[in-house]
Amino acid sequence: MTDLPKIEIEGDSEPAVALALLRIIMESSEDKAEQDRDWILSTYADCLAVVGGAEVSFDEDEDEEKDKDDEAS
């Protein structure tokens, strides 16, 4: 994403790693229009949880699996 400000992330604290992960997700996201304040904060919270060792369930992934199962039927 070219319109993101240049942010230098230093260190290996959980918040820094979560921020780096958020940055990767934002740059690879197909739908840039969805990246509003709520999306960014929610995604950062997910990143922070994952970095802390939690497993995060994504509704989008579950919906895609259901669609594939429906198509196979």
mmCIF file of the N, C-alpha and C atoms, coordinates in Angstrom:
data_MODEL
# 
_entry.id   MODEL 
# 
loop_
_atom_site.group_PDB 
_atom_site.id 
_atom_site.type_symbol 
_atom_site.label_atom_id 
_atom_site.label_alt_id 
_atom_site.label_comp_id 
_atom_site.label_asym_id 
_atom_site.label_entity_id 
_atom_site.label_seq_id 
_atom_site.pdbx_PDB_ins_code 
_atom_site.Cartn_x 
_atom_site.Cartn_y 
_atom_site.Cartn_z 
_atom_site.occupancy 
_atom_site.B_iso_or_equiv 
_atom_site.pdbx_formal_charge 
_atom_site.auth_seq_id 
_atom_site.auth_comp_id 
_atom_site.auth_asym_id 
_atom_site.auth_atom_id 
_atom_site.pdbx_PDB_model_num 
ATOM 1   N N  . MET A 1 1  ? 0.861   -1.169  0.000  1.00 0.00 ? 1  MET A N  1 
ATOM 2   C CA . MET A 1 1  ? 0.000   0.000   0.000  1.00 0.00 ? 1  MET A CA 1 
ATOM 3   C C  . MET A 1 1  ? 0.898   1.219   0.000  1.00 0.00 ? 1  MET A C  1 
ATOM 4   N N  . THR A 1 2  ? 0.854   1.997   -1.014 1.00 0.00 ? 2  THR A N  1 
ATOM 5   C CA . THR A 1 2  ? 1.795   3.088   -1.189 1.00 0.00 ? 2  THR A CA 1 
ATOM 6   C C  . THR A 1 2  ? 1.450   4.322   -0.365 1.00 0.00 ? 2  THR A C  1 
ATOM 7   N N  . ASP A 1 3  ? 0.201   4.480   0.049  1.00 0.00 ? 3  ASP A N  1 
ATOM 8   C CA . ASP A 1 3  ? -0.162  5.684   0.771  1.00 0.00 ? 3  ASP A CA 1 
ATOM 9   C C  . ASP A 1 3  ? -0.012  5.555   2.288  1.00 0.00 ? 3  ASP A C  1 
ATOM 10  N N  . LEU A 1 4  ? 0.581   4.450   2.758  1.00 0.00 ? 4  LEU A N  1 
ATOM 11  C CA . LEU A 1 4  ? 0.855   4.309   4.177  1.00 0.00 ? 4  LEU A CA 1 
ATOM 12  C C  . LEU A 1 4  ? 2.097   5.118   4.530  1.00 0.00 ? 4  LEU A C  1 
ATOM 13  N N  . PRO A 1 5  ? 2.094   5.733   5.700  1.00 0.00 ? 5  PRO A N  1 
ATOM 14  C CA . PRO A 1 5  ? 3.297   6.455   6.105  1.00 0.00 ? 5  PRO A CA 1 
ATOM 15  C C  . PRO A 1 5  ? 4.433   5.473   6.379  1.00 0.00 ? 5  PRO A C  1 
ATOM 16  N N  . LYS A 1 6  ? 5.644   5.919   6.189  1.00 0.00 ? 6  LYS A N  1 
ATOM 17  C CA . LYS A 1 6  ? 6.816   5.086   6.457  1.00 0.00 ? 6  LYS A CA 1 
ATOM 18  C C  . LYS A 1 6  ? 6.979   4.978   7.966  1.00 0.00 ? 6  LYS A C  1 
ATOM 19  N N  . ILE A 1 7  ? 6.914   3.773   8.468  1.00 0.00 ? 7  ILE A N  1 
ATOM 20  C CA . ILE A 1 7  ? 7.041   3.533   9.899  1.00 0.00 ? 7  ILE A CA 1 
ATOM 21  C C  . ILE A 1 7  ? 8.189   2.567   10.118 1.00 0.00 ? 7  ILE A C  1 
ATOM 22  N N  . GLU A 1 8  ? 9.146   2.966   10.910 1.00 0.00 ? 8  GLU A N  1 
ATOM 23  C CA . GLU A 1 8  ? 10.258  2.098   11.270 1.00 0.00 ? 8  GLU A CA 1 
ATOM 24  C C  . GLU A 1 8  ? 9.891   1.389   12.566 1.00 0.00 ? 8  GLU A C  1 
ATOM 25  N N  . ILE A 1 9  ? 9.827   0.080   12.525 1.00 0.00 ? 9  ILE A N  1 
ATOM 26  C CA . ILE A 1 9  ? 9.484   -0.704  13.702 1.00 0.00 ? 9  ILE A CA 1 
ATOM 27  C C  . ILE A 1 9  ? 10.768  -1.283  14.260 1.00 0.00 ? 9  ILE A C  1 
ATOM 28  N N  . GLU A 1 10 ? 11.060  -0.947  15.504 1.00 0.00 ? 10 GLU A N  1 
ATOM 29  C CA . GLU A 1 10 ? 12.275  -1.421  16.141 1.00 0.00 ? 10 GLU A CA 1 
ATOM 30  C C  . GLU A 1 10 ? 11.922  -2.246  17.366 1.00 0.00 ? 10 GLU A C  1 
ATOM 31  N N  . GLY A 1 11 ? 12.735  -3.229  17.632 1.00 0.00 ? 11 GLY A N  1 
ATOM 32  C CA . GLY A 1 11 ? 12.544  -4.033  18.822 1.00 0.00 ? 11 GLY A CA 1 
ATOM 33  C C  . GLY A 1 11 ? 11.787  -5.309  18.533 1.00 0.00 ? 11 GLY A C  1 
ATOM 34  N N  . ASP A 1 12 ? 11.682  -6.132  19.570 1.00 0.00 ? 12 ASP A N  1 
ATOM 35  C CA . ASP A 1 12 ? 10.997  -7.403  19.417 1.00 0.00 ? 12 ASP A CA 1 
ATOM 36  C C  . ASP A 1 12 ? 9.944   -7.605  20.510 1.00 0.00 ? 12 ASP A C  1 
ATOM 37  N N  . SER A 1 13 ? 9.443   -6.488  21.038 1.00 0.00 ? 13 SER A N  1 
ATOM 38  C CA . SER A 1 13 ? 8.369   -6.595  22.023 1.00 0.00 ? 13 SER A CA 1 
ATOM 39  C C  . SER A 1 13 ? 7.110   -7.087  21.316 1.00 0.00 ? 13 SER A C  1 
ATOM 40  N N  . GLU A 1 14 ? 6.169   -7.638  22.074 1.00 0.00 ? 14 GLU A N  1 
ATOM 41  C CA . GLU A 1 14 ? 4.933   -8.130  21.472 1.00 0.00 ? 14 GLU A CA 1 
ATOM 42  C C  . GLU A 1 14 ? 4.191   -7.035  20.701 1.00 0.00 ? 14 GLU A C  1 
ATOM 43  N N  . PRO A 1 15 ? 4.064   -5.808  21.255 1.00 0.00 ? 15 PRO A N  1 
ATOM 44  C CA . PRO A 1 15 ? 3.384   -4.759  20.477 1.00 0.00 ? 15 PRO A CA 1 
ATOM 45  C C  . PRO A 1 15 ? 4.109   -4.409  19.175 1.00 0.00 ? 15 PRO A C  1 
ATOM 46  N N  . ALA A 1 16 ? 5.435   -4.426  19.183 1.00 0.00 ? 16 ALA A N  1 
ATOM 47  C CA . ALA A 1 16 ? 6.192   -4.115  17.964 1.00 0.00 ? 16 ALA A CA 1 
ATOM 48  C C  . ALA A 1 16 ? 6.015   -5.206  16.916 1.00 0.00 ? 16 ALA A C  1 
ATOM 49  N N  . VAL A 1 17 ? 6.044   -6.453  17.335 1.00 0.00 ? 17 VAL A N  1 
ATOM 50  C CA . VAL A 1 17 ? 5.860   -7.563  16.395 1.00 0.00 ? 17 VAL A CA 1 
ATOM 51  C C  . VAL A 1 17 ? 4.429   -7.545  15.857 1.00 0.00 ? 17 VAL A C  1 
ATOM 52  N N  . ALA A 1 18 ? 3.458   -7.254  16.725 1.00 0.00 ? 18 ALA A N  1 
ATOM 53  C CA . ALA A 1 18 ? 2.060   -7.170  16.281 1.00 0.00 ? 18 ALA A CA 1 
ATOM 54  C C  . ALA A 1 18 ? 1.883   -6.044  15.270 1.00 0.00 ? 18 ALA A C  1 
ATOM 55  N N  . LEU A 1 19 ? 2.549   -4.924  15.490 1.00 0.00 ? 19 LEU A N  1 
ATOM 56  C CA . LEU A 1 19 ? 2.472   -3.809  14.549 1.00 0.00 ? 19 LEU A CA 1 
ATOM 57  C C  . LEU A 1 19 ? 3.085   -4.191  13.201 1.00 0.00 ? 19 LEU A C  1 
ATOM 58  N N  . ALA A 1 20 ? 4.201   -4.899  13.237 1.00 0.00 ? 20 ALA A N  1 
ATOM 59  C CA . ALA A 1 20 ? 4.817   -5.362  11.989 1.00 0.00 ? 20 ALA A CA 1 
ATOM 60  C C  . ALA A 1 20 ? 3.892   -6.333  11.253 1.00 0.00 ? 20 ALA A C  1 
ATOM 61  N N  . LEU A 1 21 ? 3.250   -7.219  11.986 1.00 0.00 ? 21 LEU A N  1 
ATOM 62  C CA . LEU A 1 21 ? 2.311   -8.156  11.380 1.00 0.00 ? 21 LEU A CA 1 
ATOM 63  C C  . LEU A 1 21 ? 1.116   -7.418  10.785 1.00 0.00 ? 21 LEU A C  1 
ATOM 64  N N  . LEU A 1 22 ? 0.608   -6.429  11.505 1.00 0.00 ? 22 LEU A N  1 
ATOM 65  C CA . LEU A 1 22 ? -0.485  -5.607  10.990 1.00 0.00 ? 22 LEU A CA 1 
ATOM 66  C C  . LEU A 1 22 ? -0.076  -4.940  9.692  1.00 0.00 ? 22 LEU A C  1 
ATOM 67  N N  . ARG A 1 23 ? 1.110   -4.419  9.644  1.00 0.00 ? 23 ARG A N  1 
ATOM 68  C CA . ARG A 1 23 ? 1.617   -3.757  8.436  1.00 0.00 ? 23 ARG A CA 1 
ATOM 69  C C  . ARG A 1 23 ? 1.643   -4.730  7.249  1.00 0.00 ? 23 ARG A C  1 
ATOM 70  N N  . ILE A 1 24 ? 2.094   -5.950  7.491  1.00 0.00 ? 24 ILE A N  1 
ATOM 71  C CA . ILE A 1 24 ? 2.131   -6.963  6.436  1.00 0.00 ? 24 ILE A CA 1 
ATOM 72  C C  . ILE A 1 24 ? 0.723   -7.266  5.942  1.00 0.00 ? 24 ILE A C  1 
ATOM 73  N N  . ILE A 1 25 ? -0.202  -7.420  6.867  1.00 0.00 ? 25 ILE A N  1 
ATOM 74  C CA . ILE A 1 25 ? -1.588  -7.719  6.505  1.00 0.00 ? 25 ILE A CA 1 
ATOM 75  C C  . ILE A 1 25 ? -2.189  -6.571  5.706  1.00 0.00 ? 25 ILE A C  1 
ATOM 76  N N  . MET A 1 26 ? -1.943  -5.344  6.139  1.00 0.00 ? 26 MET A N  1 
ATOM 77  C CA . MET A 1 26 ? -2.493  -4.183  5.438  1.00 0.00 ? 26 MET A CA 1 
ATOM 78  C C  . MET A 1 26 ? -1.951  -4.094  4.014  1.00 0.00 ? 26 MET A C  1 
ATOM 79  N N  . GLU A 1 27 ? -0.674  -4.366  3.847  1.00 0.00 ? 27 GLU A N  1 
ATOM 80  C CA . GLU A 1 27 ? -0.064  -4.278  2.523  1.00 0.00 ? 27 GLU A CA 1 
ATOM 81  C C  . GLU A 1 27 ? -0.539  -5.388  1.597  1.00 0.00 ? 27 GLU A C  1 
ATOM 82  N N  . SER A 1 28 ? -0.919  -6.529  2.158  1.00 0.00 ? 28 SER A N  1 
ATOM 83  C CA . SER A 1 28 ? -1.329  -7.651  1.320  1.00 0.00 ? 28 SER A CA 1 
ATOM 84  C C  . SER A 1 28 ? -2.844  -7.761  1.163  1.00 0.00 ? 28 SER A C  1 
ATOM 85  N N  . SER A 1 29 ? -3.582  -6.915  1.849  1.00 0.00 ? 29 SER A N  1 
ATOM 86  C CA . SER A 1 29 ? -5.042  -6.963  1.786  1.00 0.00 ? 29 SER A CA 1 
ATOM 87  C C  . SER A 1 29 ? -5.529  -6.575  0.397  1.00 0.00 ? 29 SER A C  1 
ATOM 88  N N  . GLU A 1 30 ? -6.475  -7.361  -0.126 1.00 0.00 ? 30 GLU A N  1 
ATOM 89  C CA . GLU A 1 30 ? -7.017  -7.091  -1.461 1.00 0.00 ? 30 GLU A CA 1 
ATOM 90  C C  . GLU A 1 30 ? -7.938  -5.877  -1.471 1.00 0.00 ? 30 GLU A C  1 
ATOM 91  N N  . ASP A 1 31 ? -8.747  -5.726  -0.418 1.00 0.00 ? 31 ASP A N  1 
ATOM 92  C CA . ASP A 1 31 ? -9.742  -4.652  -0.381 1.00 0.00 ? 31 ASP A CA 1 
ATOM 93  C C  . ASP A 1 31 ? -9.265  -3.531  0.537  1.00 0.00 ? 31 ASP A C  1 
ATOM 94  N N  . LYS A 1 32 ? -8.551  -2.591  -0.025 1.00 0.00 ? 32 LYS A N  1 
ATOM 95  C CA . LYS A 1 32 ? -7.994  -1.487  0.757  1.00 0.00 ? 32 LYS A CA 1 
ATOM 96  C C  . LYS A 1 32 ? -9.084  -0.576  1.327  1.00 0.00 ? 32 LYS A C  1 
ATOM 97  N N  . ALA A 1 33 ? -10.258 -0.557  0.695  1.00 0.00 ? 33 ALA A N  1 
ATOM 98  C CA . ALA A 1 33 ? -11.343 0.310   1.154  1.00 0.00 ? 33 ALA A CA 1 
ATOM 99  C C  . ALA A 1 33 ? -11.853 -0.109  2.522  1.00 0.00 ? 33 ALA A C  1 
ATOM 100 N N  . GLU A 1 34 ? -11.686 -1.379  2.886  1.00 0.00 ? 34 GLU A N  1 
ATOM 101 C CA . GLU A 1 34 ? -12.153 -1.870  4.181  1.00 0.00 ? 34 GLU A CA 1 
ATOM 102 C C  . GLU A 1 34 ? -11.270 -1.405  5.339  1.00 0.00 ? 34 GLU A C  1 
ATOM 103 N N  . GLN A 1 35 ? -10.132 -0.856  5.065  1.00 0.00 ? 35 GLN A N  1 
ATOM 104 C CA . GLN A 1 35 ? -9.166  -0.535  6.117  1.00 0.00 ? 35 GLN A CA 1 
ATOM 105 C C  . GLN A 1 35 ? -9.501  0.792   6.793  1.00 0.00 ? 35 GLN A C  1 
ATOM 106 N N  . ASP A 1 36 ? -10.641 0.810   7.463  1.00 0.00 ? 36 ASP A N  1 
ATOM 107 C CA . ASP A 1 36 ? -11.009 1.993   8.233  1.00 0.00 ? 36 ASP A CA 1 
ATOM 108 C C  . ASP A 1 36 ? -10.490 1.834   9.663  1.00 0.00 ? 36 ASP A C  1 
ATOM 109 N N  . ARG A 1 37 ? -10.787 2.791   10.493 1.00 0.00 ? 37 ARG A N  1 
ATOM 110 C CA . ARG A 1 37 ? -10.291 2.808   11.868 1.00 0.00 ? 37 ARG A CA 1 
ATOM 111 C C  . ARG A 1 37 ? -10.664 1.531   12.614 1.00 0.00 ? 37 ARG A C  1 
ATOM 112 N N  . ASP A 1 38 ? -11.928 1.123   12.539 1.00 0.00 ? 38 ASP A N  1 
ATOM 113 C CA . ASP A 1 38 ? -12.385 -0.065  13.251 1.00 0.00 ? 38 ASP A CA 1 
ATOM 114 C C  . ASP A 1 38 ? -11.659 -1.322  12.766 1.00 0.00 ? 38 ASP A C  1 
ATOM 115 N N  . TRP A 1 39 ? -11.478 -1.435  11.440 1.00 0.00 ? 39 TRP A N  1 
ATOM 116 C CA . TRP A 1 39 ? -10.784 -2.589  10.882 1.00 0.00 ? 39 TRP A CA 1 
ATOM 117 C C  . TRP A 1 39 ? -9.342  -2.630  11.381 1.00 0.00 ? 39 TRP A C  1 
ATOM 118 N N  . ILE A 1 40 ? -8.677  -1.483  11.362 1.00 0.00 ? 40 ILE A N  1 
ATOM 119 C CA . ILE A 1 40 ? -7.275  -1.423  11.786 1.00 0.00 ? 40 ILE A CA 1 
ATOM 120 C C  . ILE A 1 40 ? -7.133  -1.804  13.252 1.00 0.00 ? 40 ILE A C  1 
ATOM 121 N N  . LEU A 1 41 ? -7.976  -1.236  14.111 1.00 0.00 ? 41 LEU A N  1 
ATOM 122 C CA . LEU A 1 41 ? -7.874  -1.541  15.546 1.00 0.00 ? 41 LEU A CA 1 
ATOM 123 C C  . LEU A 1 41 ? -8.230  -2.998  15.835 1.00 0.00 ? 41 LEU A C  1 
ATOM 124 N N  . SER A 1 42 ? -9.234  -3.519  15.178 1.00 0.00 ? 42 SER A N  1 
ATOM 125 C CA . SER A 1 42 ? -9.627  -4.914  15.371 1.00 0.00 ? 42 SER A CA 1 
ATOM 126 C C  . SER A 1 42 ? -8.534  -5.862  14.891 1.00 0.00 ? 42 SER A C  1 
ATOM 127 N N  . THR A 1 43 ? -7.961  -5.555  13.740 1.00 0.00 ? 43 THR A N  1 
ATOM 128 C CA . THR A 1 43 ? -6.911  -6.399  13.190 1.00 0.00 ? 43 THR A CA 1 
ATOM 129 C C  . THR A 1 43 ? -5.650  -6.323  14.046 1.00 0.00 ? 43 THR A C  1 
ATOM 130 N N  . TYR A 1 44 ? -5.323  -5.147  14.565 1.00 0.00 ? 44 TYR A N  1 
ATOM 131 C CA . TYR A 1 44 ? -4.169  -5.020  15.456 1.00 0.00 ? 44 TYR A CA 1 
ATOM 132 C C  . TYR A 1 44 ? -4.398  -5.830  16.736 1.00 0.00 ? 44 TYR A C  1 
ATOM 133 N N  . ALA A 1 45 ? -5.630  -5.790  17.265 1.00 0.00 ? 45 ALA A N  1 
ATOM 134 C CA . ALA A 1 45 ? -5.946  -6.582  18.457 1.00 0.00 ? 45 ALA A CA 1 
ATOM 135 C C  . ALA A 1 45 ? -5.760  -8.072  18.174 1.00 0.00 ? 45 ALA A C  1 
ATOM 136 N N  . ASP A 1 46 ? -6.185  -8.517  16.983 1.00 0.00 ? 46 ASP A N  1 
ATOM 137 C CA . ASP A 1 46 ? -5.970  -9.918  16.585 1.00 0.00 ? 46 ASP A CA 1 
ATOM 138 C C  . ASP A 1 46 ? -4.484  -10.229 16.488 1.00 0.00 ? 46 ASP A C  1 
ATOM 139 N N  . CYS A 1 47 ? -3.716  -9.318  15.888 1.00 0.00 ? 47 CYS A N  1 
ATOM 140 C CA . CYS A 1 47 ? -2.269  -9.514  15.756 1.00 0.00 ? 47 CYS A CA 1 
ATOM 141 C C  . CYS A 1 47 ? -1.615  -9.617  17.131 1.00 0.00 ? 47 CYS A C  1 
ATOM 142 N N  . LEU A 1 48 ? -2.014  -8.755  18.037 1.00 0.00 ? 48 LEU A N  1 
ATOM 143 C CA . LEU A 1 48 ? -1.454  -8.758  19.391 1.00 0.00 ? 48 LEU A CA 1 
ATOM 144 C C  . LEU A 1 48 ? -1.795  -10.069 20.099 1.00 0.00 ? 48 LEU A C  1 
ATOM 145 N N  . ALA A 1 49 ? -3.017  -10.555 19.896 1.00 0.00 ? 49 ALA A N  1 
ATOM 146 C CA . ALA A 1 49 ? -3.418  -11.824 20.511 1.00 0.00 ? 49 ALA A CA 1 
ATOM 147 C C  . ALA A 1 49 ? -2.604  -12.979 19.946 1.00 0.00 ? 49 ALA A C  1 
ATOM 148 N N  . VAL A 1 50 ? -2.420  -12.995 18.626 1.00 0.00 ? 50 VAL A N  1 
ATOM 149 C CA . VAL A 1 50 ? -1.657  -14.071 17.991 1.00 0.00 ? 50 VAL A CA 1 
ATOM 150 C C  . VAL A 1 50 ? -0.207  -14.046 18.448 1.00 0.00 ? 50 VAL A C  1 
ATOM 151 N N  . VAL A 1 51 ? 0.384   -12.875 18.503 1.00 0.00 ? 51 VAL A N  1 
ATOM 152 C CA . VAL A 1 51 ? 1.771   -12.754 18.948 1.00 0.00 ? 51 VAL A CA 1 
ATOM 153 C C  . VAL A 1 51 ? 1.904   -13.249 20.388 1.00 0.00 ? 51 VAL A C  1 
ATOM 154 N N  . GLY A 1 52 ? 0.851   -13.054 21.177 1.00 0.00 ? 52 GLY A N  1 
ATOM 155 C CA . GLY A 1 52 ? 0.848   -13.518 22.561 1.00 0.00 ? 52 GLY A CA 1 
ATOM 156 C C  . GLY A 1 52 ? 0.576   -15.009 22.707 1.00 0.00 ? 52 GLY A C  1 
ATOM 157 N N  . GLY A 1 53 ? 0.309   -15.689 21.589 1.00 0.00 ? 53 GLY A N  1 
ATOM 158 C CA . GLY A 1 53 ? 0.131   -17.127 21.630 1.00 0.00 ? 53 GLY A CA 1 
ATOM 159 C C  . GLY A 1 53 ? -1.303  -17.603 21.496 1.00 0.00 ? 53 GLY A C  1 
ATOM 160 N N  . ALA A 1 54 ? -2.244  -16.704 21.345 1.00 0.00 ? 54 ALA A N  1 
ATOM 161 C CA . ALA A 1 54 ? -3.646  -17.094 21.218 1.00 0.00 ? 54 ALA A CA 1 
ATOM 162 C C  . ALA A 1 54 ? -3.950  -17.556 19.800 1.00 0.00 ? 54 ALA A C  1 
ATOM 163 N N  . GLU A 1 55 ? -4.957  -18.419 19.696 1.00 0.00 ? 55 GLU A N  1 
ATOM 164 C CA . GLU A 1 55 ? -5.454  -18.800 18.380 1.00 0.00 ? 55 GLU A CA 1 
ATOM 165 C C  . GLU A 1 55 ? -6.641  -17.913 18.075 1.00 0.00 ? 55 GLU A C  1 
ATOM 166 N N  . VAL A 1 56 ? -6.654  -17.333 16.892 1.00 0.00 ? 56 VAL A N  1 
ATOM 167 C CA . VAL A 1 56 ? -7.720  -16.417 16.507 1.00 0.00 ? 56 VAL A CA 1 
ATOM 168 C C  . VAL A 1 56 ? -8.530  -17.061 15.397 1.00 0.00 ? 56 VAL A C  1 
ATOM 169 N N  . SER A 1 57 ? -9.845  -17.087 15.573 1.00 0.00 ? 57 SER A N  1 
ATOM 170 C CA . SER A 1 57 ? -10.736 -17.634 14.564 1.00 0.00 ? 57 SER A CA 1 
ATOM 171 C C  . SER A 1 57 ? -11.198 -16.502 13.665 1.00 0.00 ? 57 SER A C  1 
ATOM 172 N N  . PHE A 1 58 ? -11.190 -16.745 12.362 1.00 0.00 ? 58 PHE A N  1 
ATOM 173 C CA . PHE A 1 58 ? -11.603 -15.734 11.411 1.00 0.00 ? 58 PHE A CA 1 
ATOM 174 C C  . PHE A 1 58 ? -12.881 -16.176 10.741 1.00 0.00 ? 58 PHE A C  1 
ATOM 175 N N  . ASP A 1 59 ? -13.940 -15.392 10.897 1.00 0.00 ? 59 ASP A N  1 
ATOM 176 C CA . ASP A 1 59 ? -15.236 -15.717 10.311 1.00 0.00 ? 59 ASP A CA 1 
ATOM 177 C C  . ASP A 1 59 ? -15.150 -15.820 8.801  1.00 0.00 ? 59 ASP A C  1 
ATOM 178 N N  . GLU A 1 60 ? -14.332 -14.989 8.164  1.00 0.00 ? 60 GLU A N  1 
ATOM 179 C CA . GLU A 1 60 ? -14.191 -15.014 6.710  1.00 0.00 ? 60 GLU A CA 1 
ATOM 180 C C  . GLU A 1 60 ? -13.702 -16.379 6.244  1.00 0.00 ? 60 GLU A C  1 
ATOM 181 N N  . ASP A 1 61 ? -12.731 -16.950 6.952  1.00 0.00 ? 61 ASP A N  1 
ATOM 182 C CA . ASP A 1 61 ? -12.206 -18.259 6.586  1.00 0.00 ? 61 ASP A CA 1 
ATOM 183 C C  . ASP A 1 61 ? -13.290 -19.321 6.696  1.00 0.00 ? 61 ASP A C  1 
ATOM 184 N N  . GLU A 1 62 ? -14.095 -19.252 7.747  1.00 0.00 ? 62 GLU A N  1 
ATOM 185 C CA . GLU A 1 62 ? -15.172 -20.216 7.937  1.00 0.00 ? 62 GLU A CA 1 
ATOM 186 C C  . GLU A 1 62 ? -16.213 -20.070 6.837  1.00 0.00 ? 62 GLU A C  1 
ATOM 187 N N  . ASP A 1 63 ? -16.534 -18.835 6.447  1.00 0.00 ? 63 ASP A N  1 
ATOM 188 C CA . ASP A 1 63 ? -17.504 -18.604 5.376  1.00 0.00 ? 63 ASP A CA 1 
ATOM 189 C C  . ASP A 1 63 ? -17.006 -19.169 4.059  1.00 0.00 ? 63 ASP A C  1 
ATOM 190 N N  . GLU A 1 64 ? -15.718 -19.004 3.763  1.00 0.00 ? 64 GLU A N  1 
ATOM 191 C CA . GLU A 1 64 ? -15.144 -19.523 2.532  1.00 0.00 ? 64 GLU A CA 1 
ATOM 192 C C  . GLU A 1 64 ? -15.207 -21.047 2.503  1.00 0.00 ? 64 GLU A C  1 
ATOM 193 N N  . GLU A 1 65 ? -14.939 -21.685 3.652  1.00 0.00 ? 65 GLU A N  1 
ATOM 194 C CA . GLU A 1 65 ? -14.999 -23.143 3.717  1.00 0.00 ? 65 GLU A CA 1 
ATOM 195 C C  . GLU A 1 65 ? -16.426 -23.633 3.486  1.00 0.00 ? 65 GLU A C  1 
ATOM 196 N N  . LYS A 1 66 ? -17.417 -22.938 4.044  1.00 0.00 ? 66 LYS A N  1 
ATOM 197 C CA . LYS A 1 66 ? -18.810 -23.305 3.841  1.00 0.00 ? 66 LYS A CA 1 
ATOM 198 C C  . LYS A 1 66 ? -19.187 -23.174 2.377  1.00 0.00 ? 66 LYS A C  1 
ATOM 199 N N  . ASP A 1 67 ? -18.717 -22.097 1.726  1.00 0.00 ? 67 ASP A N  1 
ATOM 200 C CA . ASP A 1 67 ? -19.005 -21.901 0.304  1.00 0.00 ? 67 ASP A CA 1 
ATOM 201 C C  . ASP A 1 67 ? -18.411 -23.029 -0.527 1.00 0.00 ? 67 ASP A C  1 
ATOM 202 N N  . LYS A 1 68 ? -17.193 -23.450 -0.210 1.00 0.00 ? 68 LYS A N  1 
ATOM 203 C CA . LYS A 1 68 ? -16.557 -24.541 -0.942 1.00 0.00 ? 68 LYS A CA 1 
ATOM 204 C C  . LYS A 1 68 ? -17.317 -25.847 -0.727 1.00 0.00 ? 68 LYS A C  1 
ATOM 205 N N  . ASP A 1 69 ? -17.775 -26.079 0.510  1.00 0.00 ? 69 ASP A N  1 
ATOM 206 C CA . ASP A 1 69 ? -18.551 -27.286 0.784  1.00 0.00 ? 69 ASP A CA 1 
ATOM 207 C C  . ASP A 1 69 ? -19.873 -27.280 0.036  1.00 0.00 ? 69 ASP A C  1 
ATOM 208 N N  . ASP A 1 70 ? -20.517 -26.113 -0.049 1.00 0.00 ? 70 ASP A N  1 
ATOM 209 C CA . ASP A 1 70 ? -21.776 -25.992 -0.764 1.00 0.00 ? 70 ASP A CA 1 
ATOM 210 C C  . ASP A 1 70 ? -21.580 -26.259 -2.258 1.00 0.00 ? 70 ASP A C  1 
ATOM 211 N N  . GLU A 1 71 ? -20.472 -25.763 -2.818 1.00 0.00 ? 71 GLU A N  1 
ATOM 212 C CA . GLU A 1 71 ? -20.198 -25.960 -4.236 1.00 0.00 ? 71 GLU A CA 1 
ATOM 213 C C  . GLU A 1 71 ? -19.911 -27.424 -4.540 1.00 0.00 ? 71 GLU A C  1 
ATOM 214 N N  . ALA A 1 72 ? -19.289 -28.132 -3.604 1.00 0.00 ? 72 ALA A N  1 
ATOM 215 C CA . ALA A 1 72 ? -18.946 -29.533 -3.811 1.00 0.00 ? 72 ALA A CA 1 
ATOM 216 C C  . ALA A 1 72 ? -20.184 -30.426 -3.757 1.00 0.00 ? 72 ALA A C  1 
ATOM 217 N N  . SER A 1 73 ? -21.234 -29.963 -3.086 1.00 0.00 ? 73 SER A N  1 
ATOM 218 C CA . SER A 1 73 ? -22.450 -30.779 -2.924 1.00 0.00 ? 73 SER A CA 1 
ATOM 219 C C  . SER A 1 73 ? -23.281 -30.847 -4.175 1.00 0.00 ? 73 SER A C  1 
# 
